[in-house]
Amino acid sequence: MADIEPIHTPSNASPIVFFDGDCGLCHAFVRWVARRDVHGVFWFAPLDGETAQRLRAQGPTWPETLDSVVIWTPTLAAGARAAWYTDGVFMVLARLPWPWPWVALARFVPRFIRDAVYRMVAKLRYRLFGRRDACDLSSQAAAGRLLL
């Protein structure tokens, strides 16, 4: 991860997608988001990295042992907000160009159902998608948007 340096730093209004740095599925999700994020809204950082530690210390809090994508969004009025599991995924989809905000309408499925499915996939993710030793976000779409 250390060999990819950001071209610039995120603004105070930039959402950050935190992901499991070892998870193949998480890497695929981040690459998928980066390709569709044509306006460069999102930044990306591993859950066990320096950026996550710094923001956890500042709040808002999210569980220490979390096997989920986490989206951290600063808001001007109420301070920062963090969301994980399906809420986090839907927050990302809602900020991507059409048609992805429409997919985010699935957030109206009861949370206990959608999060149960998410957790089931999360438990199997290493077996199904493998582990990654290094962050492979060197694609053109994600270039310069990886934080440590």
N, C-alpha and C positions, 0 to 999 in steps of 0.2 A: 504494500500500500504506500509506502513512503516514497516511491519513485514517481507518483502522480501528484503534482503540486497544483493547487488551484490557481487559475489565471487571475482571479480577483476573489474577494471575500464576500460572503453573503451579506446583504443589508440586514438591518434590524427587522425587516418585514418579510424576510425569506423563510419559507417553510423548509424544514429539514426532514428527510426520510431516513430514519435509523433502521438498520437491518443487522441480522446475524451475520457477522463477517465470515463464518465458517460454512454457511448454508448455501448449497447450490440453488435451491428454489428462491431464496432471498436475493441472490445475485441476479438470477433470471428476472425477478420482479423489478429490481432496480434498473437493469438494462432496458426492460420493456417500458418502464415509466420514462426513462431518459430519452428514448427514441420518440415518444409521443409528446414529450414536454417541449414543444417547438419554441416556446417563449423563454425557456430556461428558468422557470419559476422555482423548481425544486433543487435543493442541494442534498447530498447523500453522505452518510457517516455510519460507521459500524457502531453497534450498541456497546461494545467494549472499548471504544476509543476515547480519546481525550475530550472531544466535543461533547459526547454523551455524558461523561463524568462532570464536566463543567456545568452543563445545563441542568443535570440532576441536582447539583448542589444549589443552584439558583431557584429551582422549582419551575414549573409544577412537578410534582413527583409522579413517578410511574414505578411499578413493582421492580425490585432488584433482579429477580429471576423471571425474565420474560422471554418467551420463545415466540416473539411476534415482531412484525414490522411496527415501528412506532413513528407516528408523524407528529412533529413538534411545530406548532404554528404560533408565531407571536401575534398578538392582537393589540391594537393601540389602546383600547379602552380598558380591557380587563386583564391585561398581562398575558403571559404565554399560556398555551394550552397544549396538552399532549393527549393523543388518542392511540389506542392499540387494538389488536385483533381486527375484526371487520370494520369497526368504526374508523380505524386508521386507514384501511384500504379504501373505504368509501370517501374519506376526506381527500385522498389523493385523486381518485377517479373524478370527483366533483370539480377539481381544478384543472383537469386536462381538457383539451379541445374536444368538440363534438366528435363522436357519439358517446364518449365515456361518461359524461355527467348523467346520461340516461341510465347507464348501468348502475350508477350510484343510487338510483331509486330503489334498488334491492335492499337498501338499509331499512325499509319499512317492514321487512320480514323480522319477526321478533328476534331480538338480540340473543336470547338463550339458544335459539335454533342455529342461527348463523355462526355464533361463536363456538358452539359445540362442533360444528363441521370444521371450522378453522383450527381448533385445538387438535382434532383428530389428524388432520393433514400435518400440523406442526409436529406431532409425535412421530410421524412416519417420514418426515422430510429428508432426514439423512439417508435413510434406506432407499427412498425413491429417487432422490435427486443428488445424493452424494455430498461430500464435504469439499471445501475449497481451502487450500493452504494460503492463498494470496487473493487479494481483491482484484478481480478481472473487470474493472470498469474503465478500461482504457479505450473504449469505443469513442468514436467521434462525438456521439450524442452526449456522453457523460464526461467528456474531457474537460478538466478544469472545475468540475462541480463536486469533487470528492473531498470531504473534510476528514481529518484524522480523529 
